[in-house]
């Protein structure tokens, strides 16, 4: 593949209702789409970060700048034989995994089209139908909390994820368990606690959770290992796993029993598959989390989630949007999604993409 043209879109999609976590509230999702073109094909990828540096240091506008100034200019007229080459090509740029992932997945899209082979098949996937879990943001109103969960259960979601934070943790868990004692439930803390809260975190064991996700610092592994020794609830690591090497260390320290693999956080599908394989070898279950992606980003997440060690329901947030940037929006049907063969099955709608775009940049070959 020789990349002759590229285009960046910084866009915003409005939510149906605001989404609140321990690190802030959002009314719309600010994200970046990368479009890479050869002489005859175009591929798309998404850098689905958050609009503020509260989840991780990299955030949407920074991803856009790094792509515009550092990454995309190096790709024009560059011959790429396989998407996995991106990791080495941009190894001199430290971090910015979401930006790198956007380029890598656009190349996977091109590569899949060239070979006329579904992406899930190229990755070695086997499960073409993916179970989807529901998610509930921080909701102070008890009735709204129960109403949201009840609706998601009726819609067939296979588990419920509850966002928690200090002073909004034990109470909502009690409310949910008193009303839905058997629903598969996990709590996502988004790094909101420390070992000083260990007595409270031990209390979580009473609620029969599938897991508690990233309870401690976003860059920590050691304290999670200490916490896992003292609680029965499986710890799932998210923010602190950036790479295969981080995964190796977490497994060696027994810091978790589960890992949430987000392709953006780890720099793309190539690294994500390596992490999956290492976890499988060490009996660490994995699931594919989301970053509130559009259907473009969701396509790559679902294709990855076809690998056989993704044993927990995946995330899918496209139902949270008023609109999307594709013609055939990706939605769950009774808590499952059939994985498309190609991104083109969703039909990227560039008119909609440009409508929601707040800034863009184009790159052309000089030859």
N, C-alpha and C positions, 0 to 999 in steps of 0.2 A: 504494500500500500504506500503510495506517495501522496502526502497531504498537500493539496494545491490551494485550498481555501479554508478559512475558518471564520466562525462568527460566535460572539459571546452575547448572551442576553441576561441582564440582571432584571428580574421580574418579581412581581408581587401578586399572590393569589389570596383573595379574601376568604376568611373562615365563615362558616354559618354562624358560629358563636365563638366568643373568646376562649382561648385555651390557656389554662394556668398551671404552672408547675412551681417547684420550690425556688426556681431562679427567675421567675417573671411571668408576665401575661402577654399574650399575642392575640391580635385581631386579624392578622394576615401573615402569610408566609413569604419571606423574602428569600429568593433562591437564584441560582445561576444555571443556565443551560449552555452547554458547549456543542456547537455543530461543526463537525469536521467533514470535509469533502475531498474526494479523489476526482479523477477526470469524469467518473460516471456514477458515483455513489455518494450518499451522505449518511453520516451516523451522528447520533445524539447521545449526550451524557449529562448528568446533573450533579452539581456541587450543592447538596442540600444541607447547608449549615444553618445555624440560627442567626438572627439579626443582631445578637449581642454576644460578647465573650464570656458568658456565664456557664455554658455547658462545657466548652473547651476554649482555648485561646483563639483558635481560628473561627472567624465569623464571616457572614456573607459578603460584606463589602471588601474585606481583606482577600477572600478567595477570588473575587472578581479582579482585584488589582494584581494579584500574583499570577493569575491566568493571563491577563492582558499584557503585563510587562515582562514576565519571566518565562512562562511555560509555552504559551501558544507561539510566540515568535520563533522558538527553537524547533517547532514542528513543521513549519512551512517548508516545502520541498524536501522534507525528511522521508526517507524510505523506512517503513516499519513493517517488519516481517510478521510480528506477533504482538498482541497487546501487552504481554508480560514484559516486553522490553522497556516499557515506560518506567518501571521501578528503577532500573539501572540508569536510564537516560537522565532522570531527574533526581538521582541520589544526592547530588551536590546541593540541592535545595532541601534544607532541613525542615521537617514538618510539612504543614499545609496538605495533609492527606486528602481532605475533601476536594481541593482543587485538582490534585493528581488523579483522584478517582474519577472526576468528571471527564478528563481526557481519556483515561484508560477504558472507561465503559463506552465512550463514543467509538473508540477503536475496536472494542469487542463487537459493537453493533455492526461496524463496517466489515469486520472479519467474518462474522456470522453470515452476512449478506453475500460476501464473496464466495464462501464455501457452500452457500445454500443449505446450511445446517443450523437447526435451532440452537440458541445459546445454551439452554439448559443441558443439551446433549454434549456440546463442546466442553462444558464444565464437568461432565461426568455424572450428571444428576439422574435420578431414577423416579422420584415422586412428582408426577405431573399435576397433582392436585394438592394444594397447600392449605392447611388449617390456619385460620386467622383468629387472633384474639382481639378483644375489645379493650379500650383504654378510657379511664376516667380521670380528668384533671382534678385539681383541688377544688372541691365544691362544698362550701360551708353550709349550705341549706340541706338539711337531712332529707327532706322530701324530694328535692331535685336529684340528690345523690342516688337515692333508691329508684327513682323514676328512670334515670339514665341507665343504671345497671339492669333493671328489669327489661328495658327496651333492648339492650344489647343481648341479653339472654334469649329473648323472644326472636331476635334476628339470627340466632344460631351461633354466636361467637363462642369459641371453644375455651376461652379463659378470660378473666377480667384483670386488667392491670390498674392498680390504684396509685396515683401520685401522692406521696406523703412528704411532710416536712415537720420540724419541731412544732409541737402544740397542735398539729393536725395529723395524727398518726394512730394512736391507740383508739381514740373515740370513733373515727370512721371505720376502722377495722371491726370494732365491736358492733357497730350499727349494721355493717354488711353481714357479718357472721350470724347475727341474731335473725336476720331476714333471709339470708341465702347461705345456710350452713354448709352446703355441699358444692357450691360453685368453685371451680378451679380459680384461685386467686393469687396474685403476686403483688408485692408492694415495691414501688420504685422511689427511692429516696433522693436520687440525683445528688449524691455526695453531701447531704445536708447534716450528717451527724459526725461524731468523733468517738473515740474510745471512752471519753468521759460520760457518754450516754449508754454505756454498756448494760446497765440495769434495765433501762427502758427497752433496749434492743433485745434483751433476753425475754421480755414480756411478749414479744412478737411470736415466740414459739407457741403461744396458746391458740393461735388462730389458724393453724394447719395450712400455712401458705406453701405454694409451689416453690417460692423463692423470695428473697429480699434482694433487690437490685441496687448495687453500688451505694451501700449505706454510708461509707466513709469517703475520705478525700478523693478527688478526681484523679490524682496522680499516685495513689497509694496501692501497694500490694501487701506490704509487711503487716500493717495494722489489720487488714482484712483477714490475714492468716490467723492472727491472734483472736479476732472476733469469731471466726469460723470454729475455732476450738471450743468456744464457750456457748455457742448457740446451736440448736438442732436444725433450725430453718436453713436450707441451702442458700449460700451466698452466690449471687450472679454478678460477675464483673462486667462492666460496660466501659465507662469513661477511661479507666486506667489500662485498657488493652489497646495499644496502638499498633502492635506488630506481632509477628511470630515469636520474636525474642521475649516480649512481654508475656506472652502466653506460656512460654517455656518456664519462665521464672514463677509465674502464678501457680502453675501446676506443681513445680518443685517445692514450693512453700506451702502447698495445700491451702491456698488463699481463697479458693472457691470450689463449688461443685458444678457450676454452670457458667457459660460465657455467652453473652449477647454479642453476636458478630454483626456489626454494621459496616458494610463495604466502604462508606465514606470515611469512617473513623480510622480504618486501617489502610486506606490508600488504594482500594480497588478490589476487584474480584480475584486477582491472582494471589494476593496476600491473604484474603479472606478464605480462600480454598486451602491454603497451607495451614491456617489456624484451625479450620474445620478438621483437617486430616490429623493434626497433632492431638486435638481434643478427643477425636474418635479413638486414637491409639491409647489414650490414657483414661478412657471411660468418663470423660467430661462431656455432658450433654450441651448442645448449643441451640440457640434460636436466632432468627434474623429480626433484629429490631429495626425501627424506622426513624427517620428524621423529618417526618411530615412531608415526604416527597410528593411531587406531582406524579402522575401515572408514568412519566418517563423514568424517573428514579425508581419507582416501584417495580417496573419491569425487570431491572437488574437484580433487585432484592429477591424477587420471586424466583428468578432463574437460579440464583445461588441457593435458595432454600430448598431446591429439589435434591440436593445432596443428602445422603441417607442418615447423617448424624444430626440433622436439624429435627430434633424429636419434640420440640415444643412449638406451639402455635406462633406464627409470624405476626408482625405488626403491619397494619394497612390503614392509612389515615385519609385516603382520598375522599371518603364520605364526609369528612369534616369541611370540605371546600364547597363554596357556592358554584364554582366552575372548575374547569381543568384546561390544559393546553393540548389536549388530544380530542379527536372526534369520538372515539370509543373509550370512555373513561373506565379505568379498572375499578371494579367494585366486587365485594364479596357476596356470594349467594349462599345463604344458610351457613355462614361461617367458613366457607371454603372458596378458593379461587383456583380456576384452571389456568395453569401457566401458559401464556401465549408462546408460540414458536419464535416469533420475531417481534421486535419493537414496532415494526410497520403494521402489525395487527391492531395496534391502538390508533394508528394514523395521526401523527403529529400535525396539529393545526397551527401553521405558522401565522395565520391571521390573528388567532387568539393569543399566541405567544407574543407577537408584536404589540397587541393591544395592552397586555399586562406588563410590558417591558418599560422600565424606567431609565435604563441606560444600556447601550449596546456598543459593540466594536467589531470591525471587520478586518480580516487579514487576507492578503492575496499574494500569490507567487509573483516574483519580479521577473520571471522568465516567460 
